[in-house]
Amino acid sequence: MTDRPSSTLVNTTDWGQVKQRHRAMWAAGDYPAVVRDLITPIGEALVAQCGVEAGQSVLDVAAGTGNAAIPAALRGAQVVACDLTPELCTEGRREAKRRGLDIFWHDADAEDLPYDDGDFDVVLSALGVMFAPRHQQAADEMVRVTRPGGTLGVLNWTPEGFIGQMFRAMKPFAPPAPAGALPPPMWGDPSYVEGLLGDRVESISWERRFLPVTHFATADAVLEYFKRCYGPTIVTYRHVEQIPGGTAKLDAALREVMSDHLAEVDGRPTMHWEYLVLTAKRA
């Protein structure tokens, strides 16, 4: 299990400023393209694992553009999708409308959900809540708004997989994390997530899976895509661009990770991005 931070940490962090930076980070680049091009199957995988059915009330936490909310609504569920970044909610509303889906979109913080206790039959998050900086607070909120007997599900990148290793490579170049903020890939460790949820849930089930990605022909193509589209990568490059040689060193570190995870499968360049899908019942 991943070590937990000391509870004696003196927290002097201005969380309002942290959240503003998070909004700006996810609004940078083109995250909707990342969803369309690469990770669309992830949302359906989580929705299926949670057993979402018609008529259920579903909350998608840190929903982004609705990668899980949309497949839940397609199953006939009554869906609320919330995210910290208004630009992503706007894109999600547009896509839901295009598909003729009635999803309620709400600008909201995963660490302070504006819903009553036990409001939802299913509470889930696909590659979203893992980026909330205070993990325990976000987990507490997801559990709180799930009704007793309801389902809670999360899908997160693992520390060992491609995205987790990419974050590891970026860490020496990224802006220092605020005091009290924790690395997102920790949510990809099942023991860690079980610890966050505690005895408030039961019937925990988890599995590591791989998302096959055939979008890229070369490691350089992967690198340029993430530099153009992915908010955390963009922010990291902005941080090092004034440091002599910083950009080249970051390029080299990321290119190495991308090369390690790109191989030919049946004659086609393919990556396999590992993720954890975990579900539980609210006790």
Buried (B, 14 or more C-beta within 10 A) or exposed (E): EBEEEEEEEEEEBEBEEBBEEBBEBBEBBBBBBBBEBBBBEBBBBBBEBBEBEEEBBBBBBBBBBBBBBBBBBBBEBBBBBBBBBEBBBBBBBEBBEEEEBEBEBBBBBBBEBEBEEBBBBBBBBBBBBBBBBBBBBBBBBBBBBBBEEBBBBBBBBBBEBBBBBBBBBBEEBBEEEBEBBBBBBBBBBBEBBBBBBEEBBEEBEBEBBEBEBEEBEEBEBBBEBBBEBBBBBBBBBEBBEEEEEBBEBBBEBBBEBBBEBBEEEEEEBBBBBBBBBBBBBBB
